[in-house]
Amino acid sequence: MRKICLLLALCLLSSLGTYAWERETIWPKGKMPDAQSHQIAAMTDEANAKGFKADKHRIAYLEWFDAPAKETRTGGCMILISGGSYQNCCDMKYIEQWRKRFTELGFQCVNFVYRTPRPVGLPIWQTAWEDGQRAVRMVRSEAKKRGFDPEKIGVVSMSAGSHLALLLAANSQTPAYTPIDKLDAIPCHINWAVVNAPAYVTTDGETGTAATRQGYGKDVKLSSLFKFDEKTCPMSLHHGGMDVYSPNGSTLIYRELRKRNIPAELHLYPNIGHRALGLERAVEFMRQMGFMGKPEPEVLLMSRYTSDDARREVTKEDVWPEGKTPDLQENQCQPYLEWHFPKELKTKAIQIIYSGGSYNRSKPDSFEVAPARRYLNEKGMTVVTLHYRTPRPAKESGLAKHTTAWQDLQRAIRIVRSKADSLGLDPNKIGIMGSSAGGHLTLMGTTSSLHQSYLPIDKIDKLPCNVQWGIGIYPAYALTDGMDNGNTSGGNDDDAVLVPEFTFDIKSAPMLFIHGDSDGYASMNSVKAWEKLRAMGIQSELHTLALRKHCFQKTASPGTGSYTFLDRIGEFLQPFMK
């Protein structure tokens, strides 16, 4: 092993920052396993520079960046891993972005540069995996000297680098090479991983191509390469819905982590291809997990959104004309709508919101409704809240738990559409949002609008009841292992499929899902609905939140995804609000 301290001019390695850093090769001379003469270890900007000498860059290395300021130090280290199809290490811009952000947050950062291009006669990942296990051991060996905890080592990665990160995260108990010295007695597990757009994860692309069938097909599975051993770490997975390296790879990884009760987050973005996404979501994950120190005390959501100052007026109306309520139940409340108009109208789009409550109660002024209503009124959007019929229909009626609520929702959408023009709003820009049972109701509204829930009673019922988007917050009852209660298998088993009341007709709308990873009404309710919509060509968005249970937003720690979740709603709505 040798160390080379490079004191370079400001212009050298400018793509990685403004100062020189310390490079450290990870293999002793002549001891690097599976050495191949065509491979180098260099970022592509350096490899393409005039005068580059390949023979001086054969050994994989670590590049240690400046230590964080003392007052910000978390005691953690972030290993940065570029992608490049295992053909090169090309993500200089991501390396710089990650270095800057995580150093600001108090992490020691180190760039790991592995051997490329792909080895000959070996799996495409073999030499990089060897380099990776050795690199983690070296990082851990230097923890004390560099001032971080050897059990607070994370990675952030992209593409092929994310495939490598998954090997480091899930396969640390499988030796990638034969030990060569005492350094190899040091454990090579990592403590968390931020995994962007992992390539080659599904069996239709595991040999080193894009997913030939987009990750779909009964015979397309998660690559068996990943062992998910006892040292597999928590992960935050980030993927674009249009990525040729299928986002289904990330949903399958997430499912395996859930099976093992390993905390994880999954962040899926619509209409985006192959790129790194959601860096601040990764930061929130790390903060929630305690990798940045103990999270701040949790704060009540209702205490943060108390003002109706952005509301101009509110009007109330019944959902049904007198004597015309279908399947009237004596035990149920009277359904009604409330229109909440913003002081300054900035969009013609309309958001309908309603609460959860197991279909046994509906609270239009609860923490599941009022903060979102106030948030959207502040953005200049008209909000309609729905108080649907509860409790559940009497058992002797023979009606499903959701039937009368679904009738109320279809009627409410038609009422809103019928009045939109006269109010200066757009009848073709209507979305629905609900939590828990209300999330199940949202899936009914977005996927089954061509399914008639009641007989027409007047001309309003001649209007369509489809919507242009839906927002499902921890939807319950969406899978067959939890049709009436929590999910008995966590939604992870193959036989836990979407319930039959969701018809996924041709009017199905794109959705945003936000779900706690530890919810008894499992986050797989959202994940499997997202997968189904994508299979239909409908691009949707999804965020799961590590360690968070049902009603994750009621109280939340600042700087976590449970605290900022309303901003995910605002971002998702932007295209619809134009």
C-alpha positions as CSV (number, residue, x, y, z in Angstrom):
1,M,0.0,0.0,0.0
2,R,1.3,3.5,-0.8
3,K,0.1,7.0,-0.2
4,I,0.6,9.9,-2.6
5,C,-0.2,13.3,-1.5
6,L,-0.9,15.4,-4.5
7,L,-0.6,19.2,-4.1
8,L,-2.2,20.3,-7.3
9,A,-3.0,23.8,-8.7
10,L,-6.5,25.1,-8.4
11,C,-7.3,24.1,-12.0
12,L,-6.4,20.5,-11.6
13,L,-9.3,18.2,-10.8
14,S,-11.6,21.3,-11.0
15,S,-14.6,19.0,-11.6
16,L,-14.1,17.7,-8.1
17,G,-13.6,21.0,-6.3
18,T,-11.2,23.9,-5.8
19,Y,-8.5,22.3,-3.7
20,A,-6.2,19.3,-3.8
21,W,-7.0,16.2,-1.8
22,E,-5.2,13.1,-0.6
23,R,-5.1,10.0,-2.7
24,E,-4.6,6.5,-1.3
25,T,-4.2,3.4,-3.4
26,I,-6.0,0.4,-1.8
27,W,-3.9,-2.5,-3.0
28,P,-0.2,-3.2,-2.2
29,K,2.0,-3.4,-5.3
30,G,1.6,-6.7,-7.0
31,K,-1.3,-7.9,-4.7
32,M,-4.3,-6.6,-6.6
33,P,-6.6,-9.6,-7.5
34,D,-7.6,-10.2,-11.1
35,A,-5.4,-7.5,-12.5
36,Q,-6.1,-6.9,-16.2
37,S,-3.9,-4.8,-18.5
38,H,-6.8,-2.9,-20.1
39,Q,-8.2,-1.6,-16.8
40,I,-7.5,1.7,-15.2
41,A,-8.6,3.5,-12.0
42,A,-9.4,7.1,-12.9
43,M,-12.3,9.5,-13.2
44,T,-13.1,10.2,-16.9
45,D,-12.0,13.8,-16.8
46,E,-8.6,12.8,-15.6
47,A,-8.4,9.8,-18.0
48,N,-9.3,12.1,-20.9
49,A,-6.8,14.8,-20.0
50,K,-3.8,15.4,-22.2
51,G,-0.8,13.5,-21.0
52,F,-2.7,10.9,-19.0
53,K,-0.5,7.8,-18.5
54,A,-2.6,4.7,-18.0
55,D,0.2,2.7,-16.4
56,K,0.3,5.1,-13.5
57,H,-3.4,4.6,-12.9
58,R,-3.9,0.9,-12.6
59,I,-4.7,0.6,-8.9
60,A,-8.1,1.5,-7.4
61,Y,-7.9,4.3,-4.9
62,L,-9.6,6.5,-2.3
63,E,-9.5,10.2,-2.6
64,W,-10.0,11.8,0.8
65,F,-11.6,15.2,0.8
66,D,-11.2,17.9,3.3
67,A,-12.6,17.1,6.8
68,P,-15.9,18.9,7.7
69,A,-15.8,21.9,10.0
70,K,-15.4,20.8,13.7
71,E,-18.6,22.5,14.7
72,T,-20.6,20.4,12.2
73,R,-19.1,17.0,12.5
74,T,-21.5,14.1,12.8
75,G,-18.8,11.4,13.4
76,G,-19.8,9.8,10.1
77,C,-18.1,9.1,6.7
78,M,-19.7,9.0,3.3
79,I,-18.1,7.0,0.5
80,L,-19.0,8.4,-2.9
81,I,-19.3,6.0,-5.8
82,S,-19.6,7.0,-9.5
83,G,-21.5,5.2,-12.2
84,G,-20.4,4.6,-15.7
85,S,-21.7,1.2,-16.8
86,Y,-18.6,-0.5,-15.3
87,Q,-16.9,1.0,-18.3
88,N,-15.6,4.1,-16.6
89,C,-16.2,6.4,-13.6
90,C,-17.9,9.3,-15.2
91,D,-20.0,11.1,-12.6
92,M,-17.7,14.0,-11.7
93,K,-20.6,16.4,-11.2
94,Y,-22.4,14.0,-8.8
95,I,-19.2,13.4,-6.9
96,E,-18.8,17.2,-6.4
97,Q,-22.4,17.7,-5.5
98,W,-22.3,14.9,-2.9
99,R,-19.0,16.0,-1.6
100,K,-20.2,19.5,-1.0
101,R,-23.5,18.6,0.5
102,F,-22.3,15.9,2.9
103,T,-19.3,17.9,4.0
104,E,-21.6,20.8,4.9
105,L,-23.6,18.3,6.9
106,G,-20.6,17.2,8.9
107,F,-19.5,14.0,7.2
108,Q,-16.0,13.1,6.1
109,C,-16.3,12.4,2.4
110,V,-14.1,10.1,0.3
111,N,-14.3,9.4,-3.4
112,F,-13.9,5.7,-4.3
113,V,-12.5,5.1,-7.8
114,Y,-12.6,1.5,-8.9
115,R,-11.2,-0.3,-11.9
116,T,-12.8,0.0,-15.3
117,P,-13.6,-0.9,-18.1
118,R,-15.4,-4.2,-17.5
119,P,-13.0,-7.1,-16.9
120,V,-12.6,-9.8,-19.5
121,G,-13.6,-13.4,-18.6
122,L,-15.2,-12.3,-15.3
123,P,-18.6,-10.9,-14.3
124,I,-18.8,-7.2,-15.2
125,W,-18.8,-6.3,-11.5
126,Q,-16.2,-8.6,-10.2
127,T,-13.1,-6.3,-10.1
128,A,-15.1,-3.4,-8.9
129,W,-16.6,-5.5,-6.1
130,E,-13.1,-6.6,-5.0
131,D,-12.0,-3.0,-5.0
132,G,-15.1,-2.0,-3.1
133,Q,-14.7,-4.5,-0.2
134,R,-11.0,-3.5,0.1
135,A,-11.9,0.2,0.0
136,V,-14.5,-0.2,2.9
137,R,-11.9,-2.0,5.0
138,M,-9.4,0.8,4.4
139,V,-12.0,3.5,5.2
140,R,-12.9,1.7,8.5
141,S,-9.2,1.2,9.4
142,E,-8.7,5.0,9.2
143,A,-11.8,6.0,11.2
144,K,-9.9,6.9,14.4
145,K,-7.2,8.9,12.5
146,R,-9.7,10.8,10.5
147,G,-12.2,11.4,13.3
148,F,-15.2,9.4,12.5
149,D,-17.0,6.3,13.9
150,P,-16.0,3.1,12.2
151,E,-19.7,2.0,12.5
152,K,-21.0,5.2,10.8
153,I,-19.9,4.6,7.2
154,G,-22.4,5.2,4.5
155,V,-22.3,5.2,0.7
156,V,-24.0,7.3,-2.0
157,S,-23.9,6.1,-5.5
158,M,-25.2,6.2,-9.1
159,S,-26.1,3.6,-11.7
160,A,-23.4,0.9,-12.0
161,G,-22.0,2.5,-8.9
162,S,-25.3,1.8,-7.2
163,H,-25.1,-1.9,-8.4
164,L,-21.8,-1.9,-6.6
165,A,-23.2,-0.2,-3.6
166,L,-25.9,-2.9,-3.4
167,L,-23.2,-5.5,-3.4
168,L,-21.4,-3.7,-0.6
169,A,-24.7,-3.3,1.3
170,A,-26.1,-6.8,0.9
171,N,-23.2,-9.1,0.3
172,S,-20.5,-8.0,2.8
173,Q,-20.4,-11.5,4.4
174,T,-19.4,-13.0,1.0
175,P,-15.7,-12.6,0.3
176,A,-15.1,-11.0,-3.1
177,Y,-11.4,-11.9,-3.0
178,T,-8.9,-14.0,-1.1
179,P,-7.3,-12.1,1.8
180,I,-3.8,-10.7,1.2
181,D,-2.9,-9.0,4.5
182,K,-4.1,-8.1,7.9
183,L,-6.3,-5.3,6.6
184,D,-8.5,-8.0,5.2
185,A,-9.4,-9.1,8.7
186,I,-11.4,-5.8,9.1
187,P,-15.1,-6.1,8.4
188,C,-16.2,-4.7,5.0
189,H,-19.9,-4.0,5.8
190,I,-21.4,-0.5,5.5
191,N,-23.9,1.1,7.8
192,W,-26.3,2.7,5.3
193,A,-26.6,3.3,1.6
194,V,-28.1,6.0,-0.6
195,V,-28.7,4.2,-3.9
196,N,-29.5,6.2,-7.0
197,A,-30.8,4.5,-10.2
198,P,-29.2,1.1,-9.7
199,A,-28.5,-0.6,-13.0
200,Y,-28.5,-4.4,-13.8
201,V,-30.7,-5.3,-10.9
202,T,-33.5,-7.2,-12.7
203,T,-32.8,-10.5,-14.5
204,D,-33.7,-8.9,-17.9
205,G,-30.6,-6.7,-17.6
206,E,-28.3,-8.3,-15.1
207,T,-25.6,-9.1,-17.6
208,G,-24.9,-5.5,-18.2
209,T,-27.6,-4.1,-20.4
210,A,-30.6,-1.9,-19.9
211,A,-33.7,-3.8,-18.8
212,T,-34.8,-5.4,-22.0
213,R,-38.4,-5.8,-20.9
214,Q,-38.5,-2.8,-18.5
215,G,-38.3,-5.1,-15.5
216,Y,-41.7,-6.7,-16.3
217,G,-42.7,-10.3,-16.9
218,K,-43.5,-13.4,-14.8
219,D,-39.9,-14.6,-15.4
220,V,-38.3,-11.3,-14.6
221,K,-37.1,-11.2,-11.1
222,L,-34.5,-9.5,-8.8
223,S,-31.0,-10.7,-9.6
224,S,-30.0,-13.6,-7.4
225,L,-26.6,-11.9,-7.0
226,F,-27.7,-10.0,-4.0
227,K,-27.6,-12.1,-0.8
228,F,-29.2,-9.8,1.8
229,D,-27.1,-11.3,4.5
230,E,-27.2,-10.5,8.2
231,K,-25.2,-7.3,7.8
232,T,-27.4,-5.8,5.1
233,C,-27.9,-2.2,6.0
234,P,-30.7,0.3,5.8
235,M,-31.1,2.0,2.4
236,S,-32.7,4.9,0.7
237,L,-33.5,4.0,-2.9
238,H,-34.1,6.6,-5.6
239,H,-35.2,6.0,-9.2
240,G,-36.9,7.7,-12.1
241,G,-40.0,6.1,-13.5
242,M,-38.8,6.3,-17.1
243,D,-35.3,4.8,-16.4
244,V,-34.2,2.2,-18.9
245,Y,-32.5,0.5,-15.9
246,S,-35.9,-0.4,-14.6
247,P,-37.2,1.2,-11.4
248,N,-38.8,-2.1,-10.7
249,G,-35.3,-3.1,-9.6
250,S,-35.6,-0.6,-6.7
251,T,-39.1,-1.8,-5.8
252,L,-37.9,-5.4,-5.7
253,I,-34.9,-4.4,-3.5
254,Y,-37.2,-2.5,-1.2
255,R,-39.5,-5.5,-0.9
256,E,-36.5,-7.7,0.1
257,L,-35.5,-5.2,2.8
258,R,-39.0,-5.2,4.1
259,K,-39.1,-9.0,4.4
260,R,-36.1,-8.7,6.7
261,N,-37.4,-5.7,8.7
262,I,-34.5,-3.6,7.5
263,P,-35.6,0.1,7.6
264,A,-35.7,1.6,4.1
265,E,-37.0,4.4,2.0
266,L,-38.1,4.2,-1.6
267,H,-38.4,7.4,-3.7
268,L,-39.8,7.1,-7.2
269,Y,-40.2,10.0,-9.6
270,P,-42.5,10.2,-12.6
271,N,-41.4,11.0,-16.2
272,I,-37.7,11.0,-15.3
273,G,-35.0,8.9,-16.9
274,H,-31.6,7.7,-15.7
275,R,-30.2,10.2,-13.2
276,A,-29.6,10.7,-9.5
277,L,-32.6,12.1,-7.7
278,G,-33.8,13.4,-4.4
279,L,-30.6,14.2,-2.6
280,E,-32.6,16.1,0.1
281,R,-34.8,13.0,0.6
282,A,-31.6,11.1,1.3
283,V,-30.6,13.7,3.8
284,E,-34.0,13.4,5.5
285,F,-33.6,9.6,5.6
286,M,-30.2,9.9,7.3
287,R,-31.6,12.4,9.8
288,Q,-34.6,10.2,10.6
289,M,-32.3,7.2,11.1
290,G,-30.1,9.1,13.5
291,F,-27.0,8.9,11.3
292,M,-26.7,12.7,11.8
293,G,-27.3,12.6,15.5
294,K,-30.5,12.3,17.5
295,P,-33.4,13.8,15.6
296,E,-35.0,16.9,17.0
297,P,-38.2,16.5,19.2
298,E,-41.3,15.8,17.1
299,V,-43.8,18.7,16.5
300,L,-47.5,18.4,16.1
301,L,-48.6,19.1,12.5
302,M,-51.7,20.9,13.6
303,S,-49.5,23.4,15.5
304,R,-47.7,24.3,12.4
305,Y,-50.7,25.0,10.2
306,T,-53.2,26.9,12.4
307,S,-54.1,29.9,10.2
308,D,-56.9,30.2,7.6
309,D,-55.6,33.7,6.6
310,A,-55.0,32.5,3.0
311,R,-58.7,31.5,2.7
312,R,-61.2,34.0,1.3
313,E,-64.4,32.2,2.2
314,V,-65.9,28.8,2.8
315,T,-69.3,27.5,1.6
316,K,-71.1,24.3,2.5
317,E,-73.5,22.1,0.6
318,D,-75.0,18.6,0.9
319,V,-73.8,15.8,-1.4
320,W,-77.3,14.4,-2.1
321,P,-80.7,16.1,-2.7
322,E,-83.2,15.3,0.1
323,G,-84.6,11.8,-0.3
324,K,-82.1,10.8,-3.0
325,T,-79.2,9.3,-1.0
326,P,-78.5,5.8,-2.4
327,D,-78.3,2.9,0.0
328,L,-79.4,5.1,2.8
329,Q,-78.2,3.7,6.2
330,E,-79.8,4.8,9.4
331,N,-76.5,4.5,11.3
332,Q,-74.6,6.8,9.0
333,C,-74.0,10.6,9.1
334,Q,-75.1,13.2,6.5
335,P,-72.4,13.7,3.8
336,Y,-71.5,17.2,2.8
337,L,-68.9,19.3,0.9
338,E,-67.1,22.5,1.9
339,W,-65.5,24.8,-0.7
340,H,-62.5,26.6,0.6
341,F,-61.6,29.5,-1.7
342,P,-58.1,31.1,-1.6
343,K,-57.8,34.8,-1.1
344,E,-55.6,34.9,-4.2
345,L,-56.5,32.4,-6.9
346,K,-53.4,31.3,-8.7
347,T,-54.6,28.2,-10.4
348,K,-57.9,26.9,-11.9
349,A,-57.1,23.4,-10.6
350,I,-59.2,22.0,-7.7
351,Q,-58.1,19.6,-4.9
352,I,-60.7,17.5,-3.1
353,I,-59.5,16.2,0.3
354,Y,-61.0,13.9,2.9
355,S,-59.8,12.0,6.0
356,G,-59.3,8.4,7.0
357,G,-60.9,6.7,9.9
358,S,-61.3,3.0,9.0
359,Y,-64.6,3.9,7.2
360,N,-66.0,4.4,10.7
361,R,-65.4,8.1,11.0
362,S,-64.7,11.1,8.7
363,K,-63.1,14.3,10.1
364,P,-62.8,17.1,7.5
365,D,-61.0,19.3,10.1
366,S,-58.5,16.7,11.3
367,F,-54.7,16.7,10.9
368,E,-55.2,14.6,7.8
369,V,-57.1,17.4,6.1
370,A,-56.8,20.9,7.6
371,P,-53.0,21.3,7.2
372,A,-53.1,20.3,3.5
373,R,-56.1,22.5,2.9
374,R,-54.4,25.5,4.4
375,Y,-51.1,24.7,2.6
376,L,-52.9,24.6,-0.8
377,N,-55.0,27.7,-0.1
378,E,-51.7,29.5,0.5
379,K,-50.6,28.3,-2.9
380,G,-53.7,29.9,-4.4
381,M,-55.6,26.6,-5.0
382,T,-59.3,26.0,-4.3
383,V,-59.8,23.1,-2.0
384,V,-63.0,21.1,-1.5
385,T,-63.3,19.0,1.7
386,L,-65.6,16.0,1.7
387,H,-67.4,14.6,4.8
388,Y,-68.4,11.2,3.5
389,R,-70.9,8.7,5.2
390,T,-69.6,6.8,8.2
391,P,-69.6,4.5,10.0
392,R,-69.4,1.4,7.7
393,P,-72.7,0.2,6.3
394,A,-74.6,-2.2,8.6
395,K,-73.5,-5.8,8.0
396,E,-77.0,-6.9,7.2
397,S,-77.0,-4.4,4.3
398,G,-74.6,-6.7,2.4
399,L,-72.6,-3.6,1.3
400,A,-68.8,-3.4,1.3
401,K,-67.2,-1.2,3.9
402,H,-66.4,1.5,1.3
403,T,-69.6,1.4,-0.8
404,T,-71.4,4.4,0.5
405,A,-68.2,6.5,0.8
406,W,-67.4,5.7,-2.8
407,Q,-70.9,6.8,-3.8
408,D,-70.4,10.1,-2.0
409,L,-67.0,10.6,-3.7
410,Q,-68.3,10.0,-7.2
411,R,-71.2,12.4,-6.5
412,A,-68.8,15.0,-5.0
413,I,-66.5,14.9,-8.1
414,R,-69.5,15.4,-10.3
415,I,-70.8,18.3,-8.2
416,V,-67.3,20.0,-8.3
417,R,-67.1,19.5,-12.1
418,S,-70.6,20.9,-12.6
419,K,-69.8,24.1,-10.7
420,A,-66.2,24.7,-11.8
421,D,-66.8,26.9,-14.9
422,S,-69.1,29.2,-13.0
423,L,-66.5,29.7,-10.3
424,G,-63.7,30.4,-12.8
425,L,-62.1,27.0,-12.3
426,D,-61.3,24.2,-14.7
427,P,-63.7,21.2,-14.7
428,N,-60.9,19.1,-16.2
429,K,-58.3,19.8,-13.5
430,I,-59.7,18.0,-10.5
431,G,-57.7,15.8,-8.1
432,I,-58.6,13.8,-5.0
433,M,-56.6,13.1,-1.8
434,G,-57.2,10.9,1.2
435,S,-55.4,9.2,4.0
436,S,-55.6,5.6,5.3
437,A,-59.2,4.5,4.5
438,G,-59.3,7.7,2.6
439,G,-56.3,6.5,0.6
440,H,-58.2,3.4,-0.3
441,L,-61.1,5.6,-1.3
442,T,-58.7,7.7,-3.4
443,L,-57.6,4.5,-5.3
444,M,-61.3,3.7,-5.9
445,G,-61.7,7.2,-7.3
446,T,-58.6,7.2,-9.5
447,T,-58.8,3.6,-10.8
448,S,-62.5,2.8,-11.0
449,S,-64.3,5.9,-12.3
450,L,-66.0,4.0,-15.1
451,H,-67.5,1.6,-12.6
452,Q,-70.9,3.0,-11.6
453,S,-71.4,3.0,-7.8
454,Y,-75.0,4.2,-7.8
455,L,-77.9,4.8,-10.3
456,P,-78.1,8.4,-11.7
457,I,-80.5,10.6,-9.9
458,D,-80.3,13.9,-11.9
459,K,-78.4,15.7,-14.7
460,I,-75.3,16.1,-12.6
461,D,-74.9,12.4,-12.7
462,K,-74.5,12.6,-16.5
463,L,-71.1,14.2,-15.9
464,P,-68.0,11.9,-15.7
465,C,-66.5,11.3,-12.3
466,N,-62.9,10.6,-13.4
467,V,-60.1,12.8,-12.0
468,Q,-56.8,14.0,-13.3
469,W,-54.7,13.0,-10.4
470,G,-54.9,11.3,-7.0
471,I,-52.8,11.6,-3.8
472,G,-52.8,8.5,-1.5
473,I,-51.4,9.0,2.0
474,Y,-50.7,5.7,3.6
475,P,-53.7,4.0,1.8
476,A,-55.1,1.0,3.8
477,Y,-57.0,-2.1,2.6
478,A,-55.4,-2.0,-0.9
479,L,-53.9,-5.6,-0.8
480,T,-55.7,-8.9,-0.2
481,D,-53.7,-9.6,3.0
482,G,-55.3,-6.6,4.6
483,M,-58.7,-6.1,3.0
484,D,-60.3,-5.0,6.3
485,N,-57.4,-4.5,8.8
486,G,-53.6,-4.3,8.8
487,N,-51.6,-6.4,6.4
488,T,-51.0,-9.8,7.8
489,S,-47.9,-10.5,5.6
490,G,-46.8,-6.9,5.4
491,G,-47.9,-7.0,1.8
492,N,-44.6,-8.6,0.9
493,D,-45.8,-12.0,-0.3
494,D,-46.6,-12.8,-3.9
495,D,-50.1,-13.7,-3.0
496,A,-50.8,-10.3,-1.5
497,V,-52.2,-8.7,-4.6
498,L,-54.3,-5.6,-5.2
499,V,-57.9,-5.9,-4.1
500,P,-60.5,-6.6,-6.9
501,E,-62.5,-3.4,-6.3
502,F,-59.7,-1.5,-8.1
503,T,-60.6,-2.0,-11.7
504,F,-57.7,0.1,-13.1
505,D,-59.9,1.2,-16.1
506,I,-58.7,3.4,-19.0
507,K,-59.5,6.6,-17.1
508,S,-57.1,5.7,-14.3
509,A,-55.1,8.7,-13.2
510,P,-51.5,9.3,-12.1
511,M,-50.9,9.3,-8.3
512,L,-48.6,10.4,-5.6
513,F,-48.1,8.0,-2.7
514,I,-46.6,8.8,0.7
515,H,-46.3,6.0,3.2
516,G,-44.6,5.1,6.4
517,D,-42.2,2.2,6.0
518,S,-43.2,0.7,9.4
519,D,-47.0,1.1,8.9
520,G,-49.1,-1.8,9.9
521,Y,-51.2,-0.9,6.9
522,A,-48.2,-1.7,4.9
523,S,-46.3,0.5,2.5
524,M,-46.5,-2.3,0.0
525,N,-50.1,-1.1,-0.5
526,S,-48.6,2.0,-2.2
527,V,-45.7,0.2,-3.8
528,K,-47.8,-2.4,-5.6
529,A,-50.3,0.2,-6.7
530,W,-47.4,2.2,-8.1
531,E,-46.1,-0.9,-9.9
532,K,-49.5,-1.5,-11.4
533,L,-50.0,2.0,-12.7
534,R,-46.5,2.0,-14.2
535,A,-47.3,-1.3,-15.9
536,M,-50.3,0.5,-17.5
537,G,-48.0,3.3,-18.7
538,I,-49.2,5.7,-16.0
539,Q,-46.3,7.5,-14.4
540,S,-46.7,8.1,-10.7
541,E,-44.7,9.2,-7.7
542,L,-43.9,7.4,-4.5
543,H,-42.1,8.1,-1.2
544,T,-41.8,5.8,1.8
545,L,-40.4,7.0,5.1
546,A,-38.1,4.9,7.2
547,L,-39.2,4.0,10.8
548,R,-42.5,5.8,10.3
549,K,-45.8,4.2,11.2
550,H,-49.5,5.0,10.4
551,C,-50.3,8.7,10.6
552,F,-46.6,9.5,10.2
553,Q,-47.3,13.2,9.8
554,K,-49.3,13.8,13.0
555,T,-46.1,14.5,14.8
556,A,-42.7,14.7,13.1
557,S,-39.1,15.8,13.7
558,P,-37.9,18.9,11.7
559,G,-35.7,18.0,8.7
560,T,-37.3,14.6,8.1
561,G,-39.6,13.4,5.3
562,S,-42.5,13.2,7.7
563,Y,-42.1,16.9,8.5
564,T,-41.7,18.1,4.9
565,F,-44.3,15.8,3.3
566,L,-46.6,18.6,2.2
567,D,-43.9,19.9,0.0
568,R,-44.0,16.6,-1.9
569,I,-47.6,17.3,-2.5
570,G,-46.9,20.8,-3.7
571,E,-44.2,19.5,-6.1
572,F,-46.4,16.8,-7.5
573,L,-49.2,19.2,-8.1
574,Q,-47.1,21.8,-10.0
575,P,-47.8,20.4,-13.5
576,F,-51.5,20.2,-12.8
577,M,-51.7,23.7,-11.4
578,K,-50.5,25.4,-14.6
